[in-house]
Amino acid sequence: MEAVPSPLPSEFAAYEARIGAIRDAVEEMFGRSAVPCEIVDFSGEWDFSKDCSDWQTVRAPHTCNASDGMSGSMYRGKTYYRKALFVGREQAAIDFVLGFHAAGQASELYVNGHLCSVYPGGYTPNLVDISPYLCQGNNELLIVCDNTPSEERIPVSADFNFNNGLHEKVFLCRVGRASLDPQAYGVDRMHVTPEEVSRQAAAFTVHTAVNNRSGCAIHAAVAVAVYDAQGNAVAGETIPVEVQAHTVQDVSYTGQITEPHLWDGIQDPYRYTVKVALFAPDRVDEQSVCIGFRFFSMDAQQGFLLNGRPYPLRGVALHQDYPGAMSAMTEEQFDADYADLAALGCNFVRLAHYPHDAYAFERCDALGVIVQTEIPWVNHLGPDASDAYFDSIEQNLRSMIRNYYNHPSIVFWGLSNELNGSHWSSGGSPQGGFSAEKAVAWNNAFYAMAKELVPHPLCGLYRPMGRPLTVPSPETGRRISSL
């Protein structure tokens, strides 16, 4: 029998509000901002069950489909991952954010029986502030994963496995009252935007956000520094900032590097390191990310150009799928896949049909392999498609771009694939068949959304089965063909 935790009652919310007010008053008297942030691997020692009665200890990445995913009897249903979190008295000034990078194919998160997150995506990170639901002492975390067929989320059907489980790592972020916000700019907690890049100069902007969870304003400083591969500082600035109580404040730094060493594909995948540190007044948080400066374009005669020169793309489509592991791949298995790509002479990979593990993007950055990543909007868009289905596509798109924004390998962002195809086997016609009119309208909407989220994106959609699809360009009105 399934365990059905109760929703958050109004009495609990009122109690939590009173506790929060008391904590704010204490902080105004004594100050609590100088607790350092800590991000820990939380992947080990999860109790796993299909029915909440027979439990076994597993470590993420994990999927129950590792044993049956290549068979005709693949498990489709709910699974349960349970873990204890102890909160000591000395951690009263700490907030907790749980991050699971992929939980297939949809997930619910419960803390001490209270539902605190519902996420309709199986391939993009979900970061949840669980602090309001925690108590001093032992706390029970329960993640319910569900790969039951559904018309309300992507993907509805496809020619690949919809694996269940925590098939990527889990992290726990312990943050003090002042921190770099773990939700505003995704898992890197910053976005590094190339404003204008050439062989002569690279102009860029670093965006981050400071979260003040305390009951009083704080005076802080954000230090941004850019280092080359040899560890030499090449740009940076310290920015003073005042953040009001219970607010998240954006902070940005614009810099320039003259004669930058470009990220130049497999010949020279050179990267810089950007470090952001928060002082309030001591150093309470720090984050670093590797970036690469490059510029690219598409030309009707010359094809794809990287850093101003023709760069023919030769590669493969690759799934996150490995015998005996399925989607819950280890780093060693990823390394084996990318060794095969290198042996084939690939300089491009389409990571089909969904965002892959963060480690895959890191390997492509380091190897100089150009990537197309994409959301798992495959096959289906019918006249009866619901608002929930639209929201599922939007949430996947926003999360994919927000969390994988900084990877220099990602040049192409995929929106949809083979709409009007179907691998549905649960009876009937999902969403009432196919609507070409809706396909054009929704692709236009998500294309415009992607253009707002990331600068200079090359966004694509793949042809519906057996027929071309053209979409009016939001900028020019000219009709552009699907890829």
Secondary structure, DSSP 8 states (H G I E B T S, - for coil): ---------HHHHHHHHHHHHHHHHHHHHH--TT---EEEE--S-EEEESSSSS-EEE-SS--GGGTTTTSTT---SEEEEEEEEEE-GGGTT-EEEEEES--BSEEEEEETTEEEEEE--SSS-EEEE-GGG--SEEEEEEEEEE----SSSS-SS-SS----B--S-EEEEEE-SEEE-TTTTTTTT-EEEEEEE-SSEEEEEEEEEEEE-SSS-EEEEEEEEEE-TTS-EEEEEEEEEEE-TTEEEEEEEEEEEES---EEGGGEE--EEEEEEEESSSEEEEEEEEE----EEEETTTEEEETTEE----EEEE-S-BTTTBT---HHHHHHHHHHHHHHT-SEEEE-SS---HHHHHHHHHHT-EEEEE---BS---TT--HHHHHHHHHHHHHHHHHHTT-TTEEEEEEEB-TT-----SSS-GGGS--HHHHHHHHHHHHHHHHHHSSS-EEEE---TTS--EEE-TTT--EEE--
